[in-house]
Amino acid sequence: MALSRGLRCCQRVFSWIPVLIITSVVLWSYYAYVFELCLFTLKNTVEKVAYLLVFHVCFVMFCWTYWKSIFTPPSSPCKKFQLSYSDKHRYEMEERPDVQKQILVEIARKLPIFTRAQSGAIRFCDRCQVLKPDRCHHCSVCETCVLKMDHHCPWVNNCVGFSNYKFFLLFLSYSILYCVFIATTVCQYFLKFWVGELPNGRAKFHVLFLMFVAVMFFVSLMFLFSYHCWLVAKNRSTLEAFSAPVFVSGPDRNGFNVGVRRNVQQILGEDRRLQGNGHYFPLKNQSSESHNPLLANEDMWEESDDGSEAESQGEDHDPSVTIEIDE
């Protein structure tokens, strides 16, 4: 037990190494650009002020989105997707797999669950003891089920999912903007140092290396950002791109695709009826609200579930079950 706890602690410490690498590179780029280029190399005051002003805007936006991507905790399924005391007892006492599956089917009828496991059964997490909402997956690194999980990113040491996918996209876009601005403004001084028009000194190394690093990160980030833009346009997560979600009718990669405009609004917009709360999402064949019972009757679903859960709570006397939805 002590050894397992120690290994887990070491894993958590080492998981911050990629974040420290990115932080170190960014802090060095700040020093190289602000001090070595702008303060020690540039002679034109107007150019110096303009460069510093725009650079700090890009730098602040980059740091803010990176911070939000790292420290926004991944959203987990709410209490409504946990088994009640009586259901849990019935499920654990039952030894026949077919009957266990039927128990989960009966519980899932009260919930907005449309996806299934590859076998066609209701998706259930034995480790978290919850019925998985659509697009929810268990992360072995975070050791929890994550709503609309996209992937676990080591560079932010966090799961990218429903709660922080918007920040992750903004982080990629501001990272690209940060690299583009540095590369375009450093380029002329890079060439001057390269051909010997400017004197050799400490600034030469920083400016030359700053150019190489900015271009290198720009190329790699463009590939990643382009891929995620394609995923957003198709309304797929990284996991769904590799393994199509399974519905009652069978696998369908475009099951959540409701059109490019609505797909983008679902990620970057503010309309809660399009975004959902991470537990349910508009479906391709139910794109209009009048044909989508999850969106049209959202309040009714919440109220009826509150009432039914309160009743089951009274019957089971289980103090661990609450009746509120954590959004």
Salt bridges, closest charged atoms under 4 A:
GLU36 OE2 - ARG202 NE 3.09
ASP87 OD1 - ARG90 NH2 3.32
GLU94 OE2 - ARG96 NE 2.81
GLU106 OE1 - ARG90 NH1 3.75
ASP150 OD2 - HIS151 ND1 2.55
GLU240 OE1 - ARG135 NH2 2.86
ASP252 OD2 - LYS284 NZ 3.00
GLU270 OE2 - LYS166 NZ 3.21
GLU289 OE2 - ARG273 NH1 3.97
GLU298 OE2 - ARG272 NH1 2.32
GLU302 OE2 - ARG272 NH2 3.68
ASP306 OD1 - LYS80 NZ 2.93
GLU309 OE1 - LYS80 NZ 3.71
GLU327 OE2 - ARG272 NH2 2.45
